[in-house]
Amino acid sequence: MNHTSTKDFLNRVLNIELVDFIRSLGMAELHQEKGISFFPSPFQGKRTTLQVDQRLNVFHDENAKISNGNIIDFGIRHYQVGIPGFLNFVKKNYPFKNQELRHPDQIAMEKTNYKDDIKLLNHDQALSRMPYRTELRMRKIPPALAVGLVEGVRFLYRNEQQYALAFKNNSGGYELSRDIIRHHIGPQDITTIDLKGAKLDVFSNFEDLLAHRALYATVLSGKDINMALTPEYQQALSGLNNILVLNQEYHFEKARPYMEQHEQVNLYLNHSKNNTEFIGYSQWLDPLKYKDFSAMYKHEKSLSTYQVNRKKDRKKNHNKKL
């Protein structure tokens, strides 16, 4: 199967009516309400419902911790297989209808209102202020590199005032991070930054984006002569690429139409089971387009932890020499 036919098949899979697919599994529909079909959740957890939005062809399931999931998100969890395994299952077992295909670009992203006990008090606070400067220093990120990408915010969480670094997504929501604590305010979505580049850098979260910027600055300065970077990664750093931050792992398929607009896609994803599947999936789609750079930080969980521990290791080695 060549790349064109692979993508055509993938688009056909994404256009399968999710309600029909779930019904074909023998799952009994509980009821319908305003274009939403309700089924008993097939995933382990508390007794709740799987909700399918027939207009957007996406599902929501609290047990699966999925909102706006498509048929691939459903299939890999229901059958507990990787993306290629689920696609092969569909190819062999599912009778496609002769429906008019909708390209994924034409399927609107739902902007759901996220309800939680988090209230934003103020934002756009200067990163030079003490709590934000300290947070960036812990991550080994020079504050100047974070300006324009993140901002400082104060928010109320369970009646306690807190602070965090905030990163805005495409739907107007904020991804919040402080130390190892993560929250979000407003709708969840991806974040894209268009720098008019032909290539695209993809990150799991904004902390990894900041780490990448710090590494880029290190390469440009030439200060760290012991920095072990492959020639391919150095070349990837050399250009001004567009940026995509997934913010949530399950946004990978939602973001793929944007990835496909670029001649090369550089993946800097965290090391997790899901991301390993996504990387394998991307190689199945087009190994020439999608480049996996996670081997560079193979001994760390993510690019951001690599940046932190790289600095620590460098300091230890320096002290040993003394």
C-alpha positions, 0 to 999 in steps of 0.5 A: 500500500503506497502513501497515497492509498494509505492516507485515502484508507485512513480518511475512509476509516475516519469517516465511518459513522462511530454510532454505526460502528459501536452498534455493530459491536452489539452494544445497546444504545440507551437513548438519544438526546439532541444528536448525542447517542448514549451507550454503557461505557465499555471501558473499565471504571465506574458505571457511566456512559459513552456519549457519541456526538453524531454531528461531529462523529466523536465520543466522550468517555470518562472511564477512557479519559477521552473527550472528542475522541475519534474512531481510532481513539475508540478502537485502540482502547476497545481492542487494546491494540496499536493503531496499525493493528486496529486499522488492519482489523477494520480493513479485514472486518468492516464493510465500508458504506459508499458514503461521501467522504469528509476529509478530517479537515472538514470535521469541526473541532468541538470547543467544549466548556471544561467545568472544574473548581479552577478560577483564573484570577489574573494572567499575563504576569511578568516572568521576571517576577519571583515565582515564575522566574524560580519555576523557569530556573528549576526547568533550566530555561532562561526567562528570555526564551519563554517570553512570548510563549508562556505567561505567569498566572494566578488562579484559585483552586479549591479555595486556595490561591496558586500560581503557574506557568500558562500556555494558551491553546487554539481554543482559548484555554490555558495549560497550566504547569507548576513543578509536577502539578498540571491543570487546565482552564477552559477548553482543551485543544492543541496549540499551533504557532505558524512561523511560515516554515515548511517543516513542523516541530511537534511536542507533547507539552509546552515544557518540552517546547521550552526545553527545545528552545533552550537546546537551540540557544545552546547550539547557536552559542556553541558554549556546550562543546560536550553536547552530544547531538546527532547531525540529523538533530543539529540540522533539524535545529537549524531552520525556523520551523512551525510549532505544534504542541499536542497538550494531551496525548490523545490530540495526535490524530486531531492534529494530524491534518495540520501535520500533513500540511508540512514537508517534514514533521519532527516528533519530540514526544514523551516516552509513553506507551501511547506515544510509542504507538503514535510514532509507529503509526506515523512511520506506517503513514510516511517514514520519509515525512515523520522523523522521530527524535526521541532517541536523543533523550532515550534515557529520560521521560521527556525532552524537558527532563533531559534538559534538566538532567543534562545540566545537572550531569554537566555540573557533576562532571565539572566538579569531578574534574576540580 
